[in-house]
Amino acid sequence: MVMPVIAGSIYPQFFWNLSCNVGLMSPNRIEDVQLVQLGYAVMADKPNEKPALRAMFKLVIPGAAYSANEADPLTKAILAHQADRGSTQDGHVSVISNLKTAHYGAEKSFMLVGLVNSIMKSQPDQFPRIDLHPKCPSALRATVKYFLVR
């Protein structure tokens, strides 16, 4: 299940992390998949994103069933994102294992950092309430409410 954490050592902030990797050869828990899908859907709307990446990211539908094969739009988006970053092209988004050194904004930071930062920037007055994002799918919404609305 997606997990709330405090990340960063210089400027600590609330952050959403995965409970397991998402993508090829990964456990792909539904809430984790939906967080990654939401991140790519938001990145598809960024006007400064490269057109080829935006086109790839637009094919990712938050809440869609994920097959975890190479033909799935989410896998294609992950691989395109990894190729663009010049990072390892293993086809999965990793759990951020060392939150104190996640390196916000760094080109070689964990991919999830960019995905969650995009969500954060898309709703500056509501983050971390990503459940209020209009594209937030149901399983992710329920998990966020579990942690934040009690």
C-alpha positions as CSV (number, residue, x, y, z in Angstrom):
1,M,0.0,0.0,0.0
2,V,1.2,3.5,-0.7
3,M,2.7,5.0,2.4
4,P,3.1,8.6,3.7
5,V,6.6,9.5,4.8
6,I,8.7,12.5,5.7
7,A,11.4,12.8,3.1
8,G,14.5,14.9,2.6
9,S,17.3,15.9,4.9
10,I,17.7,19.6,4.1
11,Y,14.1,20.5,3.5
12,P,12.0,17.7,5.1
13,Q,8.5,17.4,3.6
14,F,5.5,15.1,3.5
15,F,5.8,12.6,0.6
16,W,4.1,9.6,-0.8
17,N,6.2,6.4,-1.2
18,L,5.5,3.0,-2.7
19,S,5.3,-0.1,-0.6
20,C,6.8,-2.1,-3.5
21,N,8.2,-1.6,-7.0
22,V,5.8,-1.0,-9.9
23,G,6.4,-2.3,-13.4
24,L,8.0,-5.3,-15.0
25,M,8.9,-8.2,-12.7
26,S,7.4,-6.3,-9.7
27,P,4.7,-7.0,-7.1
28,N,2.5,-4.2,-8.5
29,R,0.2,-3.6,-5.6
30,I,-2.9,-1.7,-6.8
31,E,-2.4,1.5,-4.8
32,D,1.2,1.7,-5.8
33,V,0.3,1.2,-9.5
34,Q,-2.3,3.8,-9.2
35,L,0.1,6.4,-7.6
36,V,2.5,5.8,-10.5
37,Q,-0.3,6.0,-13.1
38,L,-1.5,9.3,-11.5
39,G,2.0,10.7,-11.6
40,Y,2.3,10.0,-15.4
41,A,-1.2,11.3,-16.1
42,V,-0.2,14.6,-14.4
43,M,3.1,14.7,-16.2
44,A,1.2,14.3,-19.5
45,D,-0.4,17.7,-18.8
46,K,2.8,19.5,-18.1
47,P,3.4,22.0,-21.0
48,N,7.2,21.9,-20.6
49,E,7.4,18.1,-20.9
50,K,8.9,16.8,-24.1
51,P,6.2,16.2,-26.7
52,A,7.2,12.6,-27.3
53,L,7.1,11.8,-23.6
54,R,3.8,13.7,-23.1
55,A,2.3,11.6,-25.9
56,M,3.5,8.4,-24.1
57,F,2.3,9.6,-20.7
58,K,-1.1,10.5,-22.0
59,L,-1.8,6.8,-22.8
60,V,-1.5,6.0,-19.0
61,I,-5.0,6.0,-17.5
62,P,-5.1,6.2,-13.7
63,G,-7.1,3.3,-12.3
64,A,-6.7,1.1,-15.4
65,A,-5.9,-2.5,-14.9
66,Y,-2.1,-3.1,-15.2
67,S,-0.9,-6.2,-17.0
68,A,2.8,-5.7,-16.2
69,N,3.9,-6.7,-19.7
70,E,5.9,-4.7,-22.1
71,A,2.9,-3.7,-24.3
72,D,1.1,-2.0,-21.4
73,P,1.0,1.8,-21.6
74,L,2.3,2.1,-18.1
75,T,5.3,-0.1,-18.8
76,K,6.0,1.9,-22.0
77,A,5.8,5.2,-20.1
78,I,8.2,3.9,-17.5
79,L,10.7,2.7,-20.1
80,A,10.4,6.0,-22.1
81,H,10.9,8.0,-18.9
82,Q,14.0,5.9,-17.9
83,A,15.5,6.3,-21.4
84,D,14.9,10.0,-21.3
85,R,16.6,10.3,-18.0
86,G,19.5,8.2,-19.1
87,S,19.0,5.8,-16.2
88,T,18.7,2.0,-16.0
89,Q,16.0,0.8,-18.2
90,D,14.6,-2.0,-16.0
91,G,11.0,-1.1,-16.6
92,H,10.0,-0.4,-13.0
93,V,9.6,2.5,-10.6
94,S,11.4,1.7,-7.4
95,V,10.4,2.3,-3.8
96,I,12.5,5.2,-2.4
97,S,14.7,3.2,0.0
98,N,16.7,6.1,1.5
99,L,14.3,9.0,2.1
100,K,17.0,11.3,3.5
101,T,19.0,11.2,0.3
102,A,16.1,11.1,-2.2
103,H,17.7,14.1,-4.0
104,Y,14.7,16.2,-4.9
105,G,15.1,17.7,-8.4
106,A,18.2,15.8,-9.2
107,E,18.3,14.3,-12.7
108,K,19.3,10.8,-11.4
109,S,17.0,10.8,-8.3
110,F,14.4,8.1,-7.8
111,M,11.8,8.3,-10.6
112,L,9.1,8.4,-8.0
113,V,10.4,11.8,-6.7
114,G,9.6,13.4,-10.1
115,L,6.2,11.7,-10.3
116,V,5.1,12.8,-6.8
117,N,6.6,16.2,-7.2
118,S,4.5,16.6,-10.4
119,I,1.4,15.7,-8.5
120,M,2.3,18.1,-5.7
121,K,2.8,21.0,-8.2
122,S,-0.5,20.2,-9.9
123,Q,-2.4,20.8,-6.6
124,P,-0.3,23.1,-4.4
125,D,-3.2,24.0,-2.1
126,Q,-4.3,20.5,-1.5
127,F,-1.2,18.3,-1.4
128,P,-0.8,15.8,0.3
129,R,-4.5,15.2,-0.2
130,I,-4.0,13.5,-3.6
131,D,-7.3,11.9,-3.0
132,L,-8.8,15.2,-4.0
133,H,-7.0,15.3,-7.3
134,P,-9.7,14.8,-10.1
135,K,-7.7,12.0,-11.7
136,C,-7.0,10.1,-8.4
137,P,-8.3,6.5,-8.8
138,S,-10.5,4.8,-6.2
139,A,-8.0,2.4,-4.5
140,L,-5.4,5.2,-4.1
141,R,-8.1,7.6,-2.9
142,A,-9.2,5.1,-0.2
143,T,-5.6,4.6,0.9
144,V,-4.9,8.3,1.2
145,K,-8.1,8.8,3.1
146,Y,-7.1,6.0,5.5
147,F,-3.9,7.8,6.4
148,L,-5.1,11.4,6.3
149,V,-8.8,11.5,7.1
150,R,-9.5,10.1,10.5
